[in-house]
């Protein structure tokens, strides 16, 4: 696919615009996210207890960590217009966690541009659909509909 730009974004609505590389979710990432999000749940951070008492045989990745990866995946997959001066996180329309992701699993993202709205002054509101896949599973780990407001130039 051609590189996504502010000028051609509307022509790519409905298209899968990227499939990212696989990313391994490490315990260090999970612990860091737990610390920054003030989430001390033992199912995420206590490896030994999770092996011993947890239903999954080890620690699991926070759902919010999985959904926060859409930013990384958009950067990696070229799902942000290359000529945008900057973009703002505008929120999510829908997030669903469809199965637990065990720490150490590999995930990737299938990104579809699902909407593009002209917000005036050259700004675009982009809606991307993210199907976050876990290696070895036919069922997605999560689906996320994310909104970003892209600006054509710095306005400050």
N, C-alpha and C positions, 0 to 999 in steps of 0.2 A: 504494500500500500504506500501511496505517496505520504510524505510527512504532513501531519495535521497542522494547519495554519488557521489564523483568524479568518482569512478570506475563504478557505475551502471547507471549514468545519461543517456547515449545513449540508454539504453534499455527501458527508460521511455518516449522517444520522441513520441508524439502523444497522450499521456495519460493525463487525468485530474488528477493532482497530489494533489490538495487541494481544499476544499471548506471551506472558513474561517468562523469564528463566525461573527455575526452581530455587526456592529459598529455604534453608534449614532453620527452623526455630529452635534456638539453643536455650538451655536452662539459664544461661547468663542473660539472655534477652528477656525471658519470663521474669527473672528476679528483678531486673532493672525496671521493667514495666510495673511490677508490683510495688517497688519502692516509690517510683514517681507518682503512681496512682493511689498510693496509700491503701493498697489491697493486700492484706497479710494472709489471705486464705491459704491454708496448708495444702490444699489440692494443687496449688500453683508452685509453692516455694519449698515445701518440706518433702524432699525426694524420698527419704527413708519411710516416713509415715505414709506417703502416697502409695508406695510399693506395698506396704504392710496392710493398710486399712482402706485405701481408696478403691473405687470400683473399676479403675482403668489400668491398674498395674504400674502406675507412675504418675508424675505430675502432668497436668494439662495446661494448655495455653489459654490465657484469658481471651474471652470473646472480643473485648475491646482492643486487645493487641492485634488480633487477626484483622478486625475492621480498620484499624489505624494504618495497616500496611498498604491500603489503597493509594496513599500518597506516594510511597516508595514505588509501588508498581506502576503508577501513572508516569512518574519520572522515568523509570526504566523502560517502559513500553512506548514512550512517545505519545501518550494520550493527553498531553498538555500542548496547546498550540505553540509551535517552536518560536513564533514571533510575538507571543504575548509578553508584555513587559513584566507582568506579575499576575498571579491568580490568588484569589481568596477562597478559603474553605467556606462554603455557603451552607453546609449542613448535609444531612442525609434525608432521603424520603422514606427509605425502608432498609432495615438491616435484619437479617435472620441468620442465626447460628444453627446449622442443620445437623452437625455432629461434633463431638469433642475432638480436638486436635491434641494428640500427645506430644509433649515436649520431645524434640528430636526429629519430629516429622518434617517432611518437605512439602511446601505449598507453592502454588503459582496462581496467577490471575488471568482469566480470560475477560478482556475489557471490550465492551460494546458501547459506542456512543449512542445513547437512546434519545437525546433531545438537545437542541441548540436554539436558544432564544436570544434575539437581539434586545439588549437592554439600553440601547441608545448610547451615543458618544463613542461608538466603536466597541462597547463592552458586550461580551457574550456570556450568557449563563449556560453552562454545559452540564448535562446530566449523563453520567457514565454508569453503566451497569457492570458490576464486578461479580464474577463467579469464581470464588476462591476454591481451588481444587487442592485436595490432599493426595499426594502420590500413593498409588495403590488402591484408591477408592473410586468407585463410580459415582458416588454421591458427593456433591460439593460440601465443603466444610462450612461455607458461609456464602450468602449473597448480599450485596450492598449496592444501593442506588445512591450515588454521591453527587453533590452539586458543587460546582466551582464557578466563581465569577472571574472571568479573564478580562484583563485590561490591555488595550493596545499600546499604551504609553504611560509613563509615570506622570501622575497628575498632582504632585505636591511640590 
